[in-house]
Amino acid sequence: MITGAKIHKNQQTTNFLVKKVIFSLFYLQMLKSWLIFATEMFRMHIAKQFFFLRLVASCTNLF
C-alpha cells in the first residue's frame, strides 16, 4: 500500500518534470525565433537607413 502510493508520487513528480522540460524547450524555441525575428527586423532597418544615406549621398554628389 505504502509502496504503491510512493510509486504514484514518483510518477507524478516525473510527469511534472517532463512537462516542465517540454515547456522549457518550447519556451526556448519561441524565444529563439523571436530573437531571430528581432535581429532580422533590426538588420532590415539598418539596411534601409544605409540605403537612404547612400541615396542622399549620391544625390548630393550629383549637384
N, C-alpha and C positions, 0 to 999 in steps of 0.2 A: 504493500500500500504506500509506504513512505517512498520507496524507490520509484514507484510509478509517478508520484507527484513530483519527485526530483527530476525525473526524465522529462516530464511535461514542462517544468520550469526551465530546464536547459533548452528544450525545443523552442520555447517562447523567446528566450534570450537569443538563440541562434537566428530565429526568424527576424527578430528586431535588428540584429547586427547586419543580416543580409539586406534587409530593407534599407538600413542606414547607408550601407556601402553602395547599393544601387542608386539611391537618392543622391549620394555624394558624387558618383560618377556622372549622373545625369546633369547635376548642377555644374560640375566642372566643364562638361561638354558645352552646356549653354553659355557659360562664362567665356569659354574659348571662342565660340562662334561670335559672341558679342564683341570680344576684343578684336577679332579679325575684321568684323564689320566696321568697327570704330576706326581701326588703322586704315582700312581702305577708304573710308569717307575722308579721313584726315589727309591721306595722300592725294586723293582727288582734289580736295580743297587747295592744297599746296600747289598742285599741278595747274589748277585754274589760276591761282594767284600769279604763278610764274608766267603762264601764257599771257595773262593780262599785262604783266610788266614788260614782257618781250614785245607785245603788241604796241604798247606805249613807247617803248624804246625805238622800235622800228619806225613808228610814226614821227617821232622827234628827229630821227636820223634823216627822214625824207625832207623835212623842212630846213 
